[in-house]
Amino acid sequence: MLLETLMLAGQERTVKICAHRGYWKNEMTRKSENSIASLKCAQKERFWGSEIDVHLTTDNVIVVNHDRTIDGITIRENPYSAIKGHKLPNGEERPTLDKILRQLSKSRHTILVLEVCGGGLDDRMILLSDLCIQKLMDHHLFDPSRVMFISGNFAVCNHLVRAAPGFQVQFVSRGEDPESLKESGITGIDYDYRAFQAHPEWVARAHELGMDVNAWVVNQEEVMREMIRLGVDCITTDEPILVRHILKDAEEYHE
């Protein structure tokens, strides 16, 4: 098994830790960034996953960036040359998916959670999905044990289910019940924690359907504890070390 999972004492399940935006924080801004440095940190700490967000430029370059804009420039409306010079706080150029995959290939310690992003429901989103698959093949990383897909675009999730059979594909939202997603072939749910606070029964229902449950928490310790008690499979957060400490310190958990 890849990397770090922390097992519930006496139970046959694990709680996985996914570093949101890669975990590394710039010393000045204290913000996580989608960067090579972030992925390196996640790999060094042996977190189960590192989440990145991908967008497509007008000249079909896959840019890794948390938001749809960079310094006010909308990624999907500009070529890569308009973005490349806008560096991250650590001095890195905005990485392409190729650069991220080259770093991923250096260690098997962390799975890449690849979020297909972008505004609108159009052919460009499907093209982005297909280009991501091609890049994974080019880097010999088209492997469900190395990569999983997530997206807040339902049509993209459905496309990925067909285009990448055997891969985990999770829908990012907070309003769809597990049954409706399962019918579409989606294998898991990746929801803001508030969805599970409003519908705590969804965790058990998803598990009954054979679906994984990922809670996006960011950094609230009490919410992390609540999600662990509900039985989520994975916590995605800007503070993955905090999740590790919670699991290690709690009497009911052990490594």
Secondary structure, DSSP 8 states (H G I E B T S, - for coil): --S-EEEETTSS-EEEEEEGGGS-B-TTT--B-SSHHHHHHHHHHT-SEEEEEEEE-TT--EEE-SSSEETTEEGGGS-GGGTTTS--TTS----BHHHHHHHHTT-SS-EEEEEE--SSSSHHHHHHHHHHHHHHHHTT---TTTEEEEES-HHHHHHHHHHSTTS-EEEEESS--HHHHHTTT--EEEEEHHHHHH-THHHHHHHHTT-EEEEEEET-HHHHHHHHHHT-SEEEES-HHHHHHHHHHSTTEE-
